Amino acid sequence: MAYKIIESCVNCWACEPLCPSDAIYEAKPTFLINQKKCTECDGDFMVAQCASICPIEGAILDSYGESANPAGSLTGIPPERMAEAMAEIQAR
């Protein structure tokens, strides 16, 4: 089991220093996760540290291919409510 960073990564360096297994490394233009080293923070933390700090929602996938930091995870605002709010703001 291992997490995966996808191409929406902006190479911000937020995740790399937090990885307890040193599985994250820089590979232009994004960071990658060494699948053999990633422990999904099991035994170290309750949540994956990379996903908890990543500022790009949806940039980190879990071992099932699902977003570990889904839309709304940073703001606490569900995506559908965010879309409603943005539409309301643009209508002004």
N, C-alpha and C positions, 0 to 999 in steps of 0.2 A: 504494500500500500504506500502511495506517495502522492503528494500534491503536485500540481503542474501550473506554471505561470504561462499565460498565453500572450499572443502578440499585442494585446491592448496595454501591456506593461509600458510605462513611460520611463523606466530606468531611473527612478527617483532615489534609490538606495535605502528606502525605509525598511524593507524586509531583511536585507542581507545581514546586518549586524545582530538581528534578533534571533536568527535561526540557531537553536541549541545543538543541532547536529552538523552545522557548517555545510549544509546541503545546497545552499543558494549561491550561485556564482554569476558573474557578469558575462554575457555573451551578446555582443552588439546585434541588434539595437535593444534587446530586452535582457532581463535576467532569466535564468533557467534554474530548475531544481534537479539535482542529481538524484535520480530515482532510487539508486542503491543506498544513498545516505539518508534520505528523508524518512523520518520516523513518525511524521504527522504530529510531532510534539508529544506523542504518547509516552507517558511516564514523566514528562517534564512539565507540561502545562495542560489545563483543561481544554483550551482552544488553540488552534494552530496560530502561532505567533505571526507568521507571514500574512495570513488572511486578516488577522486582527488589526494590523497596522496599515495595510495596503490602501492608498487613497483612491485607487481606481476600482470601483465596484465591478465585480465580475471578472477580474483579471487573474484570479487564482481559482483553479478547479480542484475538487477533491478527487479521490481515487475512483469515484463513480462518474466523473465528468460533469458534476454539478458545481455551480459556483459556491465557493467557500465564503465569499464576501459578496452576496447578492445585492442587487439594486435595493436601496433603502437601508442597507446595513450601516452606512456611515451617518446618514441623516436621521434615521429612525422614521422616515416618512415612506409609507408604502408607494411603490411606483405609480399606481393609479391615482393616488391622492396628489402626488407630485405633478402628474400630467394635468390634472384639474387646476391646480394652483398656477402652473405655468400658463395655461390657456387663459385663466382669469387675468393674470398680470399682462399678458400680451393684448388682451381685449381693451385695456384701459387707454 
